[in-house]
Amino acid sequence: MPVPPSPDPSPPTEGLRPEHPPATRLRELADAVGAHHTIVVPDDYGGTADPADTVTGIDLRAQAVQPGDLFAALPGAHAHGAQFAATALERGAVAVLTDSAGRDLVAATVTAPTPVLVHDDPRSVLGAVSAAVYGHPSRRMQVIGITGTSGKTTTAYLVEAGLVAAGRSTGLVGTVETRIAGRRVPSALTTPEAPQLHALFAAMLERGIDTVVMEVSSHALALGRVGGVGFAIGAFTNLSQDHLDFHKDLDDYFAAKALLFAAGSPHSAARAVVCVDDEWGVRMAEIARAAHPGPADPSAVATVATSPTAPAADWTATAATAETDGSQCFTLTGPDGTAHRVRVRLPGHYNIANAALATAVCAAAGVDPDTAAEGIASVSVPGRVELVDRGQDFLAVVDYAHKPAALEAVVATLRGRSSGRIAVVVGAGGDRDRGKRALMGAAAARGAELVVVTDDNPRTEDPATIRAALLDGARSVPDAERGEILEIGDRAAAIETAVRWARPGDIVLVAGKGHERGQEINGVKYPFDDREVLADALERLRALRPAHAADESGRNGTGVTRDGGTA
């Protein structure tokens, strides 16, 4: 295996903060969340310093604390955050939020009187405290949360475009990036921790943002990262297997998603828009309706259907047509019976579902559907069925599909665009849901003439072990129903092999990483962008085209043997 390149020198930033944060009284914070306000004084202290009574920020990472902050010292699986209180206080923290065990650790650390807010479960109130520290910014904007297994990113981009078309000033918080009025800010998590999220909201509000669209992961809901957020609208795309390393089963995974809609949930949105194309969507709509009983607001829950087998819905997509460039048009009929023609630049039925949901969300936000559709028609989403064209005579595509259902869907979509063969380059992430790996391999093998199993982000796991699980799944498909299976651990070499294999009219799909710009191996993220690597391979192919054309199979001389390994 070649020596990996240097680590990525440009990791995501720590997050934005408002330039002019409010000063929030500690006693008011304590009263708001039921914490006990106390002053910890060192035993040998003989000074006269007055402890702070206000804070202007909050952070749970001691090394990221800024002067005037409240340091959230939370108990963890391996260490208590209060063990790092000395670092936080040295950096300018003026108070600490923790539990009773943390208070004792802080008492052994401080050199001057220090206010401490003591709560039995400080993590459970971290969102509420963070929101209060920054003046509850989400209450002063329209915040739209989008959850589901697949389609969150695409739907978020489509909603953002529909809002912008109506003149809204928007913020976007998602997997690919965070944007403020169209300007990009790198993001490390689909949803940041509560202190960073509310600081970001405050910074957005300060810059004139009136509407925020954000992806909301099951982790963010289950772990309270969106605590204190006032969601004006919650949207649901679909549910399929993913994250079962974190959730015990699909029902548990669904229950986490349902926190955005359920009655009594601290995260429940004021209004809901739910795609009911699958059984999970039908269940989610029932949960949302139960949270909004009675005739007070009949439009509090809106449903969207794009499948002929879906139940009757408020918004229904019909009469879909596909264009030669991969874009699609469909008719979306709204609750009042008005038909709207919607165009989406992305192929695949699932993108009709994403666009229909996005239009309905925009309508719930007060935007005219036809205006929203104008914006939606202009959107391309990074790493989602993204074409890479270097003049080759076959289709080359990068897609983020890293779940079995998503991979099946994108392969089926591409199959409908060409009569040629399909090659799929695919891996699976380490330290994540192991149960989906064989399913990913099987999905690729059923849909493609060539499957190249490779490394994704192995993280701390043995890459060969991950590949073996995918290979087992791929080989479980009967010989008559699958094509060739190769194993090439080096992802760049795997992509190169698929490109050399392709003939005119074929399709090469590089799946799993999409927009990502790094490959994580043993805790280090190395620069790696599927789009750039695929483009480079296509450029080399163009330079070698005479030799490639003379090679009938397109694979002679690659040094790769059938069904795994290298020669």
C-alpha positions in Angstrom: 0.0 0.0 0.0 1.5 3.4 -0.9 2.6 5.8 1.8 -0.4 8.0 2.7 -0.3 11.8 2.0 0.2 14.4 4.7 -2.7 14.9 7.0 -5.4 17.4 6.0 -4.0 20.8 7.1 -7.4 22.5 7.1 -9.7 20.9 9.7 -13.0 22.5 10.4 -13.0 25.7 12.5 -14.2 25.7 16.1 -17.3 27.5 15.2 -18.6 31.1 15.0 -19.7 33.3 17.9 -21.6 36.6 17.9 -19.5 39.7 18.0 -21.7 41.3 20.6 -23.1 38.6 22.9 -25.4 39.6 25.7 -24.3 39.4 29.4 -26.4 36.8 31.1 -26.8 36.7 34.9 -25.7 33.4 36.5 -28.4 33.4 39.0 -31.0 33.7 36.3 -29.4 30.8 34.4 -29.5 28.7 37.5 -33.1 29.5 38.2 -34.1 28.8 34.6 -32.8 25.2 34.7 -33.2 24.3 38.3 -29.4 24.4 39.1 -28.0 25.4 42.5 -25.8 28.6 42.3 -22.8 28.4 44.7 -19.4 30.1 45.1 -16.5 27.7 45.6 -13.7 29.3 47.7 -10.2 27.8 48.1 -9.5 26.9 51.8 -6.4 29.0 51.9 -7.9 32.0 50.0 -7.3 35.3 51.8 -8.0 37.8 49.0 -10.9 40.1 48.3 -11.8 39.3 44.6 -15.4 39.5 43.7 -16.6 36.5 41.6 -18.3 37.2 38.3 -22.1 37.4 38.2 -22.6 37.3 34.4 -21.3 35.3 31.5 -21.0 36.1 27.8 -20.4 32.7 26.3 -20.3 28.9 27.0 -18.2 26.0 25.9 -17.7 22.4 27.0 -14.2 22.1 25.6 -11.7 23.6 28.0 -9.2 24.4 25.2 -11.8 26.4 23.3 -13.0 28.5 26.2 -12.9 32.3 25.7 -12.8 35.1 28.4 -16.2 35.5 30.1 -17.3 32.0 29.3 -19.3 29.5 31.4 -17.3 26.2 31.3 -19.7 23.2 31.0 -17.8 20.5 32.8 -19.8 17.4 32.1 -19.3 13.8 33.3 -18.0 11.5 30.6 -17.4 7.8 30.0 -13.7 8.1 30.6 -13.1 11.4 32.4 -15.0 14.1 34.1 -15.0 17.5 32.4 -14.3 19.2 35.7 -10.8 17.6 35.6 -10.0 20.3 32.9 -11.5 23.2 34.9 -8.0 24.6 35.6 -7.4 24.9 31.8 -10.8 26.5 31.3 -10.2 29.0 34.1 -6.8 29.9 32.9 -8.3 30.7 29.5 -10.8 33.1 31.0 -13.8 31.1 32.1 -15.6 32.9 34.9 -17.9 30.1 36.1 -18.6 26.4 35.8 -21.7 24.3 35.1 -21.3 20.8 36.5 -22.7 18.2 38.8 -21.8 17.6 42.5 -18.9 15.4 41.7 -17.6 18.1 39.3 -18.1 20.8 42.0 -15.7 18.8 44.3 -13.1 18.6 41.5 -13.4 22.3 40.8 -13.0 23.1 44.5 -9.7 21.3 44.4 -8.6 23.3 41.4 -9.6 26.9 41.9 -7.3 29.6 43.2 -10.0 32.3 43.6 -13.7 32.4 44.4 -15.5 30.8 41.5 -19.2 30.6 40.8 -20.4 27.0 40.1 -23.9 26.0 38.9 -24.6 22.5 40.2 -27.2 20.3 38.4 -27.8 16.6 38.9 -27.6 16.1 35.1 -25.8 19.0 33.5 -25.9 17.5 30.0 -29.7 17.5 30.0 -29.8 21.3 30.5 -26.8 22.2 28.4 -29.0 23.2 25.4 -31.3 25.3 27.5 -28.4 27.0 29.3 -26.6 27.6 25.9 -29.7 29.1 24.4 -30.2 31.4 27.4 -26.5 32.5 27.4 -26.9 33.7 23.8 -30.4 35.3 24.3 -32.5 32.5 22.7 -31.5 33.3 19.1 -33.5 30.4 17.6 -36.7 32.0 18.9 -36.0 35.1 16.8 -35.5 33.3 13.5 -37.5 30.6 11.7 -35.6 27.4 12.3 -36.4 24.4 10.0 -35.1 21.0 11.1 -34.8 18.1 8.6 -34.4 14.5 9.8 -34.5 11.1 8.3 -32.0 8.5 7.0 -31.4 9.6 3.4 -32.1 12.9 1.7 -31.4 15.3 4.6 -28.6 17.1 2.8 -30.3 17.3 -0.6 -33.6 18.5 1.0 -31.8 21.1 3.0 -30.2 22.6 -0.1 -33.4 22.5 -1.9 -35.3 24.2 0.9 -32.6 26.9 1.2 -32.8 27.6 -2.5 -36.6 27.9 -2.3 -36.4 30.3 0.6 -33.7 32.4 -1.2 -35.9 32.7 -4.2 -38.6 34.3 -2.0 -36.1 36.8 -0.7 -35.3 35.2 2.6 -31.9 35.7 4.3 -30.9 32.1 5.1 -28.5 30.1 7.2 -27.7 26.4 6.5 -26.3 23.9 9.0 -25.5 20.5 7.5 -23.2 17.6 6.7 -21.4 19.3 3.8 -21.1 22.8 5.2 -22.5 25.6 7.3 -23.5 28.7 5.3 -24.5 32.1 6.3 -26.2 34.1 3.5 -24.5 31.8 1.0 -21.0 32.0 2.5 -19.4 28.8 3.5 -18.2 28.0 7.1 -16.7 24.5 7.5 -18.6 22.1 9.9 -17.3 19.0 11.7 -20.6 17.4 12.7 -24.0 17.2 11.0 -25.3 19.0 14.1 -22.8 20.8 16.4 -22.9 20.5 20.2 -25.4 22.8 21.9 -22.9 25.6 22.9 -21.5 25.9 19.3 -25.0 25.6 17.8 -26.5 28.4 19.8 -23.4 30.6 19.3 -23.8 30.0 15.6 -27.5 30.9 15.7 -26.5 34.1 17.6 -23.9 34.9 14.9 -26.4 34.3 12.2 -29.0 36.5 13.8 -26.4 39.2 14.2 -25.7 39.1 10.5 -29.4 39.5 9.5 -30.4 35.8 9.0 -34.2 35.3 9.3 -34.5 31.6 8.4 -32.2 28.7 9.2 -32.3 25.3 7.5 -30.5 22.5 9.4 -30.0 18.8 9.2 -30.9 17.1 12.4 -29.3 13.7 13.0 -30.6 11.0 15.3 -27.5 11.4 17.4 -28.2 15.2 17.8 -31.7 14.4 19.0 -30.8 11.5 21.3 -27.8 13.3 22.9 -29.6 16.6 23.3 -27.3 18.6 20.9 -30.4 20.5 19.7 -31.6 21.2 23.2 -33.0 24.7 23.6 -33.7 25.1 19.8 -37.1 26.4 19.0 -37.9 24.5 15.8 -40.6 26.3 13.7 -40.8 23.4 11.3 -39.7 19.8 11.4 -39.4 17.7 8.2 -39.0 13.9 7.8 -37.6 12.2 4.7 -37.6 8.5 5.2 -36.0 5.7 7.4 -33.8 2.7 6.5 -31.0 0.9 8.3 -28.1 3.1 9.5 -26.4 4.0 12.8 -27.2 0.7 14.5 -23.9 1.0 16.2 -25.5 3.7 18.2 -29.1 2.7 18.3 -30.0 -0.8 19.4 -32.5 -1.4 16.6 -34.6 0.3 13.9 -37.3 1.1 16.4 -34.9 2.8 18.7 -33.5 4.7 15.7 -37.0 5.8 14.7 -37.8 6.9 18.2 -34.8 9.2 18.2 -36.0 10.8 14.9 -39.5 11.1 16.4 -38.2 13.4 19.1 -38.5 16.2 16.5 -42.3 15.6 16.2 -43.6 13.9 19.3 -45.8 15.5 22.0 -43.9 16.2 25.1 -40.5 16.1 23.4 -38.3 19.1 24.3 -37.3 19.2 20.6 -40.8 19.0 19.1 -41.3 21.4 16.2 -44.3 23.8 16.0 -45.2 22.4 12.6 -44.4 19.2 10.8 -44.0 18.2 7.1 -43.7 14.4 6.6 -43.0 12.3 3.6 -45.3 9.2 3.8 -43.7 7.2 1.0 -42.6 4.5 3.5 -44.2 2.9 6.6 -41.9 4.9 8.8 -43.2 8.1 7.3 -46.8 7.0 7.9 -45.9 6.3 11.6 -44.2 9.6 11.9 -47.2 11.5 10.5 -49.4 9.8 13.2 -46.9 10.9 15.9 -46.9 14.4 14.6 -50.7 14.6 14.4 -51.0 13.3 18.0 -48.8 16.2 19.0 -51.2 18.7 17.3 -54.7 17.4 18.1 -57.9 19.3 17.5 -58.8 22.0 14.9 -56.7 24.8 16.3 -54.3 24.6 13.3 -55.3 22.1 10.6 -52.1 22.9 8.7 -49.8 22.1 11.6 -49.0 18.7 10.0 -48.6 18.3 6.3 -47.9 15.0 4.5 -46.2 14.5 1.2 -46.6 11.5 -1.1 -44.6 10.7 -4.3 -45.1 6.9 -4.5 -48.2 5.4 -6.1 -48.4 3.0 -3.1 -48.3 5.8 -0.5 -51.5 6.8 1.3 -53.4 9.9 0.4 -51.5 13.0 1.4 -51.8 16.8 1.5 -49.1 17.2 -1.2 -48.9 14.6 -4.0 -46.3 14.3 -6.8 -47.4 12.9 -10.1 -46.7 13.0 -13.9 -42.9 12.8 -13.5 -40.7 13.0 -16.6 -37.0 12.6 -17.0 -34.8 14.8 -19.2 -31.7 13.7 -21.1 -29.5 15.7 -18.8 -30.7 13.8 -15.7 -33.1 16.5 -14.5 -36.7 15.7 -13.7 -40.0 17.5 -13.8 -43.2 16.6 -11.9 -46.5 18.0 -10.9 -47.0 18.7 -7.2 -50.6 19.1 -6.2 -51.1 21.0 -2.9 -53.7 20.9 -0.2 -55.9 23.4 -2.0 -55.9 21.4 -5.2 -53.5 23.8 -7.1 -51.0 22.0 -9.3 -47.4 23.3 -9.4 -44.8 22.2 -11.9 -41.5 21.4 -10.1 -38.1 20.7 -11.7 -35.1 19.2 -10.0 -31.7 18.9 -11.6 -30.9 15.6 -9.8 -31.9 12.1 -11.2 -33.8 9.4 -9.3 -37.2 9.0 -7.9 -35.9 9.7 -4.4 -34.9 13.2 -5.6 -38.5 13.8 -6.7 -39.4 12.9 -3.1 -36.7 15.3 -1.8 -37.9 18.1 -4.1 -41.6 17.6 -3.2 -40.8 17.6 0.5 -38.7 20.7 0.1 -41.5 22.6 -1.7 -44.0 21.6 1.0 -41.6 22.8 3.7 -41.2 26.1 1.9 -44.9 26.5 1.8 -45.1 25.7 5.5 -42.6 28.5 6.0 -44.8 30.9 4.2 -43.3 30.8 0.7 -45.4 30.6 -2.5 -44.8 27.1 -3.9 -44.2 28.4 -7.4 -41.6 30.8 -6.1 -40.0 27.9 -4.2 -40.0 25.8 -7.3 -38.0 28.4 -9.2 -35.2 28.2 -6.6 -35.3 24.4 -6.4 -34.8 24.1 -10.1 -31.3 25.7 -9.9 -29.8 23.4 -7.2 -26.9 21.0 -7.5 -25.8 19.3 -4.3 -22.1 18.5 -3.6 -21.4 14.7 -3.7 -25.0 13.7 -4.5 -25.2 12.0 -8.0 -22.4 14.4 -8.9 -21.1 13.9 -12.5 -17.4 14.1 -13.2 -16.8 14.8 -16.8 -13.4 14.9 -18.4 -14.5 14.1 -21.9 -14.8 10.4 -21.4 -17.3 8.3 -23.4 -18.9 6.8 -20.3 -20.7 8.3 -17.2 -18.6 8.8 -14.1 -20.5 9.7 -10.9 -19.7 10.3 -7.2 -22.5 9.8 -4.6 -22.6 9.9 -0.8 -24.7 6.6 -0.7 -23.3 4.8 2.4 -26.4 2.9 3.4 -27.9 -0.2 1.7 -31.1 1.4 0.6 -29.4 4.6 -0.6 -26.9 2.5 -2.6 -29.7 0.4 -4.2 -31.6 3.6 -5.1 -28.7 5.3 -6.8 -27.6 2.2 -8.7 -31.2 1.7 -9.9 -31.3 5.4 -11.0 -28.1 5.1 -12.9 -29.3 1.8 -14.5 -32.2 3.8 -16.0 -29.8 6.3 -17.6 -27.8 3.9 -19.7 -27.9 0.5 -21.4 -24.3 0.0 -20.6 -22.7 -1.8 -17.7 -22.2 -0.4 -14.2 -19.1 -0.5 -12.0 -19.5 0.3 -8.3 -16.6 1.3 -6.1 -17.7 0.9 -2.5 -16.5 0.5 1.1 -17.9 1.1 4.6 -16.9 3.2 7.5 -15.0 1.8 10.5 -16.3 2.2 14.1 -19.8 2.4 12.7 -22.8 0.1 12.1 -21.3 -3.2 11.3 -24.6 -4.8 10.4 -25.0 -2.8 7.2 -21.7 -3.8 5.6 -22.8 -7.1 4.2 -26.0 -5.5 3.0 -23.9 -2.8 1.2 -21.9 -5.5 -0.5 -25.0 -7.4 -1.6 -26.7 -4.2 -2.8 -23.7 -3.4 -5.0 -23.4 -7.0 -6.3 -27.1 -7.2 -7.3 -27.0 -4.0 -9.2 -23.6 -3.9 -10.9 -21.5 -5.8 -13.4 -18.3 -4.9 -11.5 -18.0 -4.3 -7.7 -14.7 -3.0 -6.4 -14.7 -3.4 -2.6 -12.3 -0.8 -1.2 -11.6 1.3 1.9 -13.9 4.1 3.0 -13.0 5.7 6.3 -11.6 2.7 8.3 -11.0 4.9 11.3 -9.5 2.7 14.1 -10.6 -0.6 12.6 -8.6 -3.1 10.5 -9.6 -2.1 6.9 -9.3 -5.8 5.8 -11.9 -6.8 8.3 -14.3 -4.2 7.0 -13.7 -5.2 3.4 -14.2 -8.9 4.3 -17.7 -8.1 5.5 -18.6 -6.3 2.3 -17.1 -9.2 0.3 -19.2 -11.7 2.2 -22.3 -9.8 1.4 -21.4 -9.4 -2.3 -20.6 -13.1 -2.6 -23.9 -14.1 -1.0 -25.6 -13.0 -4.2 -26.0 -16.0 -6.5 -23.4 -16.1 -9.3 -26.1 -15.8 -12.0 -27.3 -12.6 -10.4 -24.1 -10.7 -10.0 -21.0 -9.7 -11.9 -17.3 -9.5 -11.1 -16.1 -8.8 -7.6 -12.7 -7.3 -6.8 -11.0 -6.3 -3.6 -8.6 -3.4 -3.8 -7.9 -1.7 -0.5 -6.3 1.4 -1.9 -9.2 3.6 -2.8 -7.4 5.6 -5.5 -6.3 2.3 -7.1 -9.9 1.0 -6.9 -11.2 4.0 -8.6 -8.5 3.8 -11.3 -9.4 0.1 -11.9 -13.1 0.9 -12.4 -12.2 3.7 -14.8 -9.9 1.4 -16.9 -12.7 -1.2 -16.9 -15.3 1.1 -18.4 -16.2 1.0 -22.1 -18.3 3.5 -24.1 -21.8 3.8 -22.6 -20.9 2.3 -19.3 -21.2 3.9 -15.8 -18.7 4.2 -13.0 -20.2 5.0 -9.6 -17.9 5.8 -6.7 -20.1 5.5 -3.6 -19.9 6.3 0.0 -17.9 9.5 0.6 -19.6 12.0 -1.7 -18.6 15.5 -0.7 -16.0 14.4 1.9 -12.5 15.8 1.4 -10.6 13.4 3.7 -10.0 9.7 4.5 -9.8 8.9 8.2 -7.2 6.3 9.2 -6.2 5.6 12.8 -7.3 9.0 14.0 -5.7 11.0 11.2 -7.6 12.5 8.3 -5.7 12.4 5.1 -6.7 14.5 2.1 -8.9 12.5 -0.3 -11.7 13.7 -2.4 -13.5 11.1 -4.6 -14.3 13.7 -7.2 -10.7 14.8 -7.6 -9.3 11.3 -7.6 -11.9 10.2 -10.2 -11.2 13.3 -12.3 -7.4 12.5 -12.2 -8.1 8.9 -13.2 -10.2 10.1 -16.1 -7.5 12.5 -17.2 -4.9 9.6 -17.2 -7.3 7.5 -19.2 -7.7 10.2 -21.8 -3.9 10.4 -22.2 -3.7 6.6 -22.6 -6.9 6.2 -24.7 -5.2 4.5 -27.7 -3.8 1.8 -25.4 -7.1 1.6 -23.5 -9.1 1.2 -26.7 -6.8 -1.7 -27.8 -7.5 -3.5 -24.6 -10.8 -5.3 -25.3 -11.6 -5.9 -21.6 -10.4 -2.5 -20.4 -8.7 -4.3 -17.5 -5.5 -6.0 -18.9 -2.4 -5.0 -17.1 -4.1 -3.6 -14.0 -2.6 -6.2 -11.8 -6.0 -7.1 -10.3 -7.5 -10.6 -10.1 -11.1 -11.6 -10.1 -12.8 -11.9 -6.7 -10.3 -10.2 -4.5 -6.6 -9.5 -4.1 -3.9 -8.2 -6.4 -1.7 -10.2 -8.6 
